[in-house]
Amino acid sequence: MRSTGAFGVAQPQSQGNLGHLRMDETYKKVHGFWVYQYHAVDKAGQTVDFVLSRNRDVNAAKSFLRSRMKNACVTAKITLDAYAASHRAVREMQEDGELPRRVRPTWS
């Protein structure tokens, strides 16, 4: 387990290349502060990585994806929810070369 910083919440260790992840965000209260939790869930429904953010925007989604790539191999497929900022973050990161073009974003 590792800490997410200012919030002091334990975070599960990343587990390498898992092939397919579902990326989602949730609004929740942590230590008295309302934050967005961006998280990656594997096929078994287990959270494999997450990041807390005060904002729900393109920059927060990019921050989560950068963190995920830093801590684990990049997955081949990412399933996103309907939130447009997540789709835009993936597209912009692929255009800038930060995220490999082989990563196929899909939506649920």
Sequence and secondary structure as in RCSB ss.txt:
>XXXX:A:sequence
MRSTGAFGVAQPQSQGNLGHLRMDETYKKVHGFWVYQYHAVDKAGQTVDFVLSRNRDVNAAKSFLRSRMKNACVT
AKITLDAYAASHRAVREMQEDGELPRRVRPTWS
>XXXX:A:secstr
 EE STT  EE    S  SEEEEEEEEEEETTEEEEEEEEE TTS EEEEEEES  SHHHHHHHHHHHHHHS   
SEEEE S HHHHHHHHHHHHTTSS TT EEEE 
